Amino acid sequence: MANELYGRRIAFMAANEGMEQVEFTEPWQAVKDAGGTPELLAPEAGQAQAFNHLDKADTFPVDPGHQRR
């Protein structure tokens, strides 16, 4: 499974605030482990705020070239 996605870009679409962290980070890592390049897309530039249930967790950078205009 190490190179199944080699050379492919995989988009993850998220709100800038409100995604569940584990539902983002585990698939993100799976894409990387399979050789793909994950990209985070969101409506606004900057950061996407993740949550652990109702508590704020980490923030993740949004790919700067893919914001909605």
N, C-alpha and C positions, 0 to 999 in steps of 0.2 A: 504494500500500500504506500510505499515511500514516494513513488513518483507518478501516481495516477493522475494528478492534476498539474504536473510539470508544464510550465509555460502558459498556464491559464490564470486569468485574474477573476477572482470571485468577489462579488459585491455583497456587502452586508448593509442593509438599509435600517436605520434607526432614527427615533426621535432624538432631538438634542438633549432632552431630559426625560428619563423614565424607563430606560431599558433595564431588564433584570441582568445583573452582571454574569452569573453563571450561564445563562442562556445565550450570552454573547461570547464569552471567553472560551468555552469548551468547543463550540463549532469553529471559532477562529483558529484555535490551535490545531484542530483536525485538518483544516485546509492547509495550514503550514506543514503539518506532518506528511500530508499527501503531495507536497511539492508545489502547491498553488501559492498565489500571491493574493492574500485577502486585502480588501479595501473597504473602509468604513464610509458610507454615504449618509448624509443627513440634510435636512432642509436649510440649516444655517451653518456658516463656517465656524471654525473654532473647535469646540470640545463637545463630546456626548457624555452626559452624566449617567452613570450606571447606579443601580440600587441593589441592596440586599434586602428584599422585601420592602419595607418602608424607610429603611435607613440609607442615606447616601453612601455610596461606595466610591470606586475609582472613576476617573474621567479618562476618556480616550480621544486622541486627536482624529478629527474628521479629515478625510482626504481633501485637500484644498481645491482640487480641480473639478469637483463633482457636485457642488451645491446647486440647488434649484434656483433659477433666476427669475 
